Amino acid sequence: GVRTRKNTKKVLALRSSLKPAEFFIINLSISDLGMTVTLFPLAIPSAFAHKWLFGELTCLCYAVCGVLFGLCSLTNLTALSSVCCLKVCFPNYGNKFSYSHACLMIVGVWCYAMVFAVGPLANWGHYGPEPYGTACCIDWYAPSQDTLSMSYIICLFLFCYALPLAIILLSYILILITVRGSRQAVQQHVSPQTKTTNVHILIVKLSVAVCIGFLTAWSPYAVVAMWAAFVEPSTVPPIAFAFAAIFAKSSTTYNPVVYLVFKPNFRKSLSKDTAQIRKRICSSPCKGSPVPGEKDLQRQTSLRCNKDASNSTRLSNGLVDSHGACLHCTEAGPHCQQTPPQRTARVLISTSYSEVTVRQLPEKMQNN
């Protein structure tokens, strides 16, 4: 009904306020949430039990979800960096980047990740338990026995680590060069220079955070994968696979920190929503929920208060004596209380007016 229409309007308003590039951040949140929901509830109890607890089929699904959501996040970061580079370094083309282009690229990100996630199901590589025994992922021992598995690991390293890393580094290097050139072009103007300096600092922080986060999360897995593929797998200690998996799953933590903390528009939106929630909580007229019949009594009291407030007495000096009762909420009690009316008058003393209560009026007149 009405609430559904309101929610629909809110969604449409949110969509219209988003820039096309920000759809990648939403997609990144979806992939990180998918990894968190599908992996952690199974990995945590298995870690406490020191063994995999959920059977072979669940192990296979766990591995597929881990590769799918992990590669989707990784590829999404690559697409986002390339779009940012396009908009900053090549604005003639970047300004033409629309919502349809963003949606098309997001579909491509999921298809790209799906190819490598489904590959082991078609015997291009294999899934199996991790060497440390409490999770499932790609079978790192298979490349030493199978040529297809070896080709899968090599393609995974090239197209899901080396190529994305190169694109991210190149994109942010070009962005930094472009922003640095813009900063030097406006050095004669103080205000634009300050603004450009702030933008430059923000982009430097974002670039460093993205690159460090990417390297920290995925480099251990890449090193361990190459180690297991080209060296005797038995020489790789299980603890190395465990640490590689932990660092890879840490991407669900650093991605929100990087793109929500370093993005000013997201901070503004978050603070705005928080302020609205706080305003709704604090704008209630009284604490506690009224008992049946109390709401009508409060309305009658409010009307009577307004009526009393409109009553006034005109004094001999031509000024108006206004009085009335007002409703106030006290923190001590959950209900509204009515304060007694205060009648006041303004008295001319020398060349200035003084406001006193009616009770104090005789004493004031005697003193003057």
Buried (B, 14 or more C-beta within 10 A) or exposed (E): EEEEEEEEEEEEEEEEEBEBBBBBBBBBBBBBEBBBEBBEEBBEEBBEEEEBBBEEEEBBBBBBBBBBBBBBBBBBBBBBBBBBBBBBBEEEEBEEBEEEBBEEBBEEBBEBBBEBBEBBEEEBBBBBBBBBBBBBBBBBBBBBEBEBBBBBBBBBBEBBBEEBBEBBBEBBEBBBEBBBEBBEEBEEEEEBBEEBEEBBEBBBEBBBBBBEBBBBBBBBBBBBBBBBBEEEBEEBEEEBBBBBBEBBBEBBEBBBEBBBBBBEEBEEBEEEEEEEEEEEEEEEEBEEEBEEEBEEEBEEBBEBBEEEBEEEEEBEEEBEBBBBBBBEBEEEEEBBEBEEEEBBBBBEEEEEEEEBEBEEBEEBEEEE
